[in-house]
Amino acid sequence: MNRSFREVTVKLSPARSAAGLAMRLVVIAAMTLVAACSLPRSGPSKNEIYSGAVEKGGNAHVIYVNEHVARATNYTPAYGFSNSFLRAGQVGADEIRAGDVLGLAIWENVDDGLLTSLGASSTALQEIQVDSSGYIFVPYAGRVQAAGNTPDQLRQLITERLSTQTPDPQVTVARVAGDGATVSVMGKVTAQGVYPIERPTRTLSAMLARSGGVSIEPEIAVITVKRGNTTGKVWLTDLYSNASNDIALRPGDVILVEEDQRSFTALGALGGQTRVPLGNEMINAVEAVAMVGGLNSNLADPTGVFILRDEPEQVASRVLGKTVQGTQRIAYVLDLTRPNGLFLARDFLVRDEDTVYVTEAPYVQWQKRLAALIGPINSANSVQNLTQ
């Protein structure tokens, strides 16, 4: 049986043909755009950080954290007072100083004395200020050296001077706190002000109590004492837990109470990206990650947890196993997928000004590329469907 064949030609409508061409153009353009442009992300990839290592011409050391590194970096700068503060003796509560204000009372054993009025047996001389040279002026006794003496010693000096003028004088001297033995208390305290160093307030803790105590949480309070050109700091909690930190105060000391400013920065594929205060606690890498919500399970690469730090020369030399000069930039790498990875992260302490950065997992970028590619294709299909 003979069969005949016919050639069948299918002609698309101009609209459908144009839509197909448009879709192909959109696909090509989308693929070109994805290949040429960087997609949004939270920061550099793990490989990009490695490419900045010293071994590859960069200026940062990339170091995997092991037990040696964890021990070598187990260094936390601590606040404390120098020996000049710790060895300073307490100010004599009764010692008179330039600027102090004194009150004198003088009794005379005669009816008509040098200083007393008729019918009175005593004379009160109130608010006599010790001048900058340390002297006071007492009528008929002249200029008397007051600074460096106790009230009782000054009483004896004035009595001796007056004895040549009037028989058997009796003198009392009272020291009133003035400008000569004071400290300034400022910052986060209940009552800022200038306070005298008196018998009950000769130490740092006593003076803080005199100013009403700190007005912030004790765990984050730092006490700074400035004495001349020397400055010392101490945690409030360490002040009360260690008696040696309760230093004796000296005239002119400035006491500043402030909230601790130490912090680390959290970036990358974490539950949050923020600056986190350290307080006075020692925080390890596991705690630091947990404080910002942990690793983002949809984004984070647990093999790429980085601690970025400017390491002091002494510590950097121990970590690198060789002598280096100056501060070194080091990117510490924690691989939480290793058998002891979490233990090492728990042993690695985070310090002030550290940056905790977690890289994105490699597949995340592929997902973003795929989404960037599929989006235009879906749009093109929608256009094609509308033209049919």
Backbone hydrogen bonds, N-H to C=O, Kabsch-Sander energy under -0.5 kcal/mol:
donor,donor_aa,acceptor,acceptor_aa,energy
8,V,6,R,-0.5
9,T,7,E,-0.6
10,V,8,V,-0.5
11,K,9,T,-0.6
12,L,10,V,-0.6
17,S,13,S,-2.5
18,A,14,P,-2.0
19,A,15,A,-2.1
20,G,16,R,-2.3
21,L,17,S,-2.0
22,A,18,A,-2.3
23,M,19,A,-2.4
24,R,20,G,-2.3
25,L,21,L,-2.2
26,V,22,A,-2.4
27,V,23,M,-2.5
28,I,24,R,-2.3
29,A,25,L,-2.6
30,A,26,V,-2.7
31,M,27,V,-2.5
32,T,28,I,-2.2
33,L,29,A,-2.5
34,V,30,A,-2.7
35,A,31,M,-2.1
36,A,32,T,-1.9
37,C,33,L,-2.3
49,I,45,S,-1.8
50,Y,46,K,-2.3
51,S,47,N,-1.9
52,G,48,E,-0.5
52,G,49,I,-1.3
53,A,50,Y,-1.8
54,V,60,A,-1.7
56,K,53,A,-1.3
57,G,54,V,-1.9
58,G,53,A,-3.0
60,A,52,G,-1.3
61,H,329,R,-2.8
62,V,60,A,-0.5
63,I,61,H,-0.7
63,I,331,A,-2.2
65,V,333,V,-2.6
66,N,64,Y,-0.5
70,A,66,N,-2.6
71,R,67,E,-2.1
72,A,68,H,-2.7
73,T,69,V,-2.1
74,N,71,R,-1.1
75,Y,73,T,-3.2
80,G,233,K,-0.5
85,F,82,S,-0.9
86,L,82,S,-2.3
87,R,83,N,-2.7
88,A,85,F,-0.7
91,V,249,L,-0.6
95,E,92,G,-1.3
96,I,149,N,-2.7
99,G,130,V,-1.8
100,D,97,R,-2.3
101,V,176,V,-1.7
102,L,128,I,-2.9
103,G,174,A,-2.6
104,L,125,L,-3.1
105,A,172,T,-1.9
106,I,123,T,-2.9
107,W,170,Q,-3.3
108,E,121,S,-1.9
109,N,167,P,-1.1
113,G,111,D,-0.5
119,G,111,D,-0.7
120,A,117,S,-2.2
123,T,106,I,-2.4
125,L,104,L,-3.5
125,L,123,T,-0.5
126,Q,124,A,-0.7
128,I,102,L,-3.0
129,Q,127,E,-0.7
130,V,100,D,-3.0
131,D,135,Y,-2.6
134,G,131,D,-2.0
136,I,144,V,-2.0
138,V,136,I,-0.5
138,V,142,G,-2.2
141,A,138,V,-2.1
142,G,138,V,-2.3
144,V,136,I,-3.0
146,A,134,G,-2.7
146,A,144,V,-0.6
147,A,134,G,-2.4
148,G,96,I,-3.2
149,N,146,A,-1.9
154,L,150,T,-2.5
155,R,151,P,-2.1
156,Q,152,D,-1.9
157,L,153,Q,-1.8
158,I,154,L,-2.5
159,T,155,R,-2.3
160,E,156,Q,-2.3
161,R,157,L,-2.0
162,L,158,I,-2.5
163,S,159,T,-1.7
164,T,160,E,-0.6
164,T,161,R,-0.8
165,Q,162,L,-2.0
166,T,162,L,-2.4
170,Q,107,W,-2.4
172,T,105,A,-2.3
174,A,103,G,-2.8
176,V,101,V,-3.1
176,V,174,A,-0.6
179,D,99,G,-1.7
182,T,179,D,-0.5
183,V,195,Y,-2.6
184,S,253,D,-2.4
185,V,193,G,-3.0
186,M,184,S,-0.5
186,M,255,I,-3.1
188,K,257,V,-3.2
189,V,187,G,-2.2
190,T,213,G,-2.4
191,A,211,S,-2.2
193,G,185,V,-2.1
195,Y,183,V,-2.8
195,Y,193,G,-0.5
197,I,181,A,-3.6
198,E,196,P,-1.0
201,T,198,E,-1.1
202,R,199,R,-0.6
204,L,247,I,-2.0
207,M,203,T,-2.1
208,L,204,L,-2.2
209,A,205,S,-2.1
210,R,206,A,-2.0
211,S,207,M,-1.5
212,G,209,A,-1.6
213,G,208,L,-2.6
215,S,188,K,-2.3
220,I,217,E,-1.6
221,A,218,P,-0.9
222,V,258,E,-2.7
223,I,234,V,-3.2
224,T,222,V,-0.5
224,T,256,L,-2.9
225,V,232,G,-2.9
226,K,224,T,-0.5
226,K,254,V,-2.8
227,R,225,V,-0.5
227,R,230,T,-3.2
230,T,227,R,-2.1
232,G,225,V,-2.2
233,K,80,G,-1.1
234,V,223,I,-1.9
236,L,221,A,-2.3
239,L,235,W,-1.9
240,Y,236,L,-1.5
241,S,237,T,-1.5
242,N,238,D,-1.8
245,N,242,N,-1.6
246,D,243,A,-1.4
247,I,245,N,-2.1
248,A,88,A,-0.5
249,L,202,R,-2.5
252,G,182,T,-3.1
253,D,250,R,-2.0
254,V,226,K,-2.1
255,I,184,S,-3.6
256,L,224,T,-3.0
256,L,254,V,-0.5
257,V,186,M,-2.1
258,E,222,V,-2.1
258,E,256,L,-0.5
260,D,220,I,-2.8
264,F,276,V,-2.3
265,T,354,D,-2.5
266,A,274,T,-3.1
267,L,356,V,-2.9
269,A,358,V,-2.5
270,L,268,G,-2.4
271,G,294,G,-2.2
274,T,266,A,-0.7
274,T,272,G,-0.5
276,V,264,F,-3.4
278,L,262,R,-2.4
279,G,262,R,-0.6
280,N,219,E,-0.6
281,E,278,L,-0.9
283,I,281,E,-0.7
283,I,350,V,-0.6
285,A,345,A,-1.2
285,A,348,F,-2.0
286,V,345,A,-0.9
288,A,284,N,-2.5
289,V,285,A,-2.2
290,A,286,V,-2.2
291,M,287,E,-2.1
292,V,288,A,-0.6
292,V,289,V,-1.0
293,G,290,A,-1.7
294,G,289,V,-2.6
296,N,269,A,-2.0
297,S,295,L,-0.8
299,L,296,N,-1.6
300,A,296,N,-3.3
301,D,359,T,-2.3
304,G,301,D,-2.3
305,V,334,L,-1.7
306,F,304,G,-0.7
306,F,357,Y,-3.5
307,I,332,Y,-2.3
308,L,306,F,-0.5
308,L,355,T,-2.9
309,R,330,I,-2.2
311,E,309,R,-0.8
311,E,328,Q,-3.4
316,A,312,P,-3.0
317,S,313,E,-2.2
318,R,314,Q,-1.3
319,V,315,V,-2.3
320,L,316,A,-2.7
321,G,317,S,-1.2
322,K,317,S,-1.0
326,G,324,V,-0.5
328,Q,311,E,-2.5
330,I,309,R,-2.9
330,I,328,Q,-0.6
331,A,61,H,-3.6
332,Y,307,I,-2.7
332,Y,330,I,-0.7
333,V,63,I,-2.9
334,L,305,V,-3.1
335,D,333,V,-0.5
336,L,302,P,-2.7
336,L,334,L,-0.8
338,R,335,D,-1.2
341,G,338,R,-1.5
344,L,340,N,-2.5
345,A,341,G,-2.2
346,R,342,L,-2.0
347,D,343,F,-1.4
348,F,344,L,-1.2
349,L,347,D,-0.6
350,V,283,I,-3.5
353,E,263,S,-3.3
354,D,351,R,-1.8
355,T,308,L,-1.9
356,V,265,T,-3.2
357,Y,306,F,-2.7
357,Y,355,T,-0.7
358,V,267,L,-1.5
359,T,304,G,-2.3
361,A,299,L,-3.3
364,V,361,A,-1.5
365,Q,361,A,-0.7
365,Q,362,P,-0.6
366,W,362,P,-1.1
367,Q,363,Y,-2.4
368,K,364,V,-2.2
369,R,365,Q,-2.4
370,L,366,W,-2.7
371,A,367,Q,-2.6
372,A,368,K,-2.4
373,L,369,R,-1.6
374,I,370,L,-2.9
375,G,371,A,-2.0
377,I,373,L,-1.2
378,N,374,I,-2.9
379,S,375,G,-2.0
380,A,376,P,-2.4
381,N,377,I,-2.6
382,S,378,N,-2.1
383,V,379,S,-2.0
384,Q,380,A,-2.5
385,N,381,N,-2.7
386,L,382,S,-1.7
387,T,383,V,-1.1
388,Q,384,Q,-0.7
388,Q,385,N,-0.6
